Amino acid sequence: MSRYNTRELTPNIPMRRLINEIVIQCKNEGCEVQCTKANLAKHVQECLYAEVFCPNSRTCKRQLRKDLQSHLAAECEYRIIDCILN
């Protein structure tokens, strides 16, 4: 049981600002980007070294975002191809 009533606590805005300005290295292997904690979530959503699922099938091996287009174009067993009979 906490000794503090959460209704009595107030956010420490100056401390939050300081924490959000801390520079952090991206956790994805191979990525050398460093950004503030405040911008980290946005970077992770766009990071070229993040592993992502193939949009065609989750049975495909996860790909690095930077390699996804080549996987979709040439390697994916589930890629959409034009019918050769047309």
C-alpha positions as CSV (number, residue, x, y, z in Angstrom):
1,M,0.0,0.0,0.0
2,S,1.4,3.4,-1.0
3,R,2.0,6.0,1.7
4,Y,0.9,8.7,-0.8
5,N,-2.5,9.5,-2.1
6,T,-2.2,9.7,-5.9
7,R,-4.7,12.5,-5.9
8,E,-2.3,14.6,-3.9
9,L,0.6,14.1,-6.3
10,T,1.3,16.5,-9.1
11,P,3.5,16.0,-12.1
12,N,7.0,17.4,-12.0
13,I,7.0,19.3,-15.3
14,P,10.6,20.6,-15.2
15,M,11.9,17.1,-14.5
16,R,9.8,15.6,-17.3
17,R,11.3,18.2,-19.7
18,L,14.8,17.3,-18.6
19,I,14.1,13.6,-19.1
20,N,12.6,14.1,-22.5
21,E,15.8,16.0,-23.6
22,I,18.1,13.0,-22.8
23,V,19.8,11.7,-25.9
24,I,19.3,8.0,-26.5
25,Q,20.8,5.6,-29.0
26,C,18.3,3.7,-31.1
27,K,18.1,0.1,-29.9
28,N,17.9,-1.5,-33.3
29,E,21.0,-3.3,-34.3
30,G,22.8,-1.5,-37.1
31,C,21.1,1.9,-36.5
32,E,23.3,4.7,-35.5
33,V,20.6,7.3,-34.9
34,Q,20.7,9.2,-31.6
35,C,17.7,11.2,-30.7
36,T,16.0,12.7,-27.7
37,K,13.7,10.5,-25.6
38,A,10.8,12.8,-26.7
39,N,11.5,11.9,-30.3
40,L,12.4,8.2,-29.8
41,A,8.9,6.8,-30.4
42,K,8.6,8.6,-33.7
43,H,12.0,7.3,-34.8
44,V,11.2,3.7,-33.9
45,Q,8.1,3.9,-36.1
46,E,10.3,4.9,-39.1
47,C,13.7,3.2,-38.3
48,L,15.1,1.5,-41.3
49,Y,16.7,-1.1,-39.0
50,A,13.5,-2.1,-37.2
51,E,12.3,-5.7,-37.9
52,V,8.8,-5.6,-39.6
53,F,6.4,-8.3,-40.7
54,C,5.8,-8.9,-44.4
55,P,2.4,-7.3,-45.3
56,N,1.7,-10.3,-47.5
57,S,2.0,-13.0,-44.9
58,R,3.1,-13.3,-41.3
59,T,4.7,-16.7,-42.1
60,C,7.5,-14.9,-43.9
61,K,10.7,-14.2,-42.0
62,R,10.6,-10.7,-40.4
63,Q,12.5,-8.2,-42.5
64,L,14.4,-5.0,-41.7
65,R,12.3,-2.1,-42.9
66,K,15.2,-1.1,-45.2
67,D,15.0,-4.5,-47.0
68,L,11.2,-4.8,-47.1
69,Q,10.8,-3.4,-50.7
70,S,13.3,-5.8,-52.2
71,H,11.7,-8.7,-50.3
72,L,8.2,-7.7,-51.6
73,A,9.5,-7.3,-55.2
74,A,11.6,-10.4,-55.6
75,E,11.8,-12.8,-52.6
76,C,8.3,-13.1,-51.0
77,E,6.6,-16.3,-51.9
78,Y,3.3,-14.5,-51.3
79,R,3.9,-11.5,-53.5
80,I,1.3,-10.4,-56.0
81,I,2.4,-11.2,-59.6
82,D,0.9,-10.5,-62.9
83,C,-0.8,-13.4,-64.6
84,I,1.4,-14.7,-67.4
85,L,-1.7,-15.8,-69.4
86,N,-2.9,-12.3,-70.1
